[in-house]
Amino acid sequence: MPAIAVAGGLVGAGLAPTTGSLGLIAVWGYVFPPLVGYLTGEWAVGSRYSYPRMLGFAHGSARAELMGGLESVVEFALPLAVVLGTVGYGVGTTVRWGARRVSA
């Protein structure tokens, strides 16, 4: 994830799109898999549906896993995405500025 932020700074993509993309990665990893399990109803241990759980623990139901994923995203993943995005974007912008200064 930090490499995306640094690349965003290098190409001048903008701070908001850079941190937004990191936030979407967090939402995708924590919320999307349990949402699919909740919508399809295939959550039982013996079913064909299984995926890597980013939370590191298993709830008894897809709804509980989905709520835990949403809670984790709001409490930890999105603030971390903002911090990593801002720092990484700053590093990328500094490298881009230094490269232009050296070549000029």
Protein Blocks (a to p, Z undefined) as FASTA:
>chain_A
ZZmmmmmmmnonojklmmmmmmmmmmmmmmmmmmmmmmnopabfklmbdcddfkopacfb
fklmmmmmmmmmmmmmmmmmmmmmmmmmmmmmmmmmmmmmmmZZ
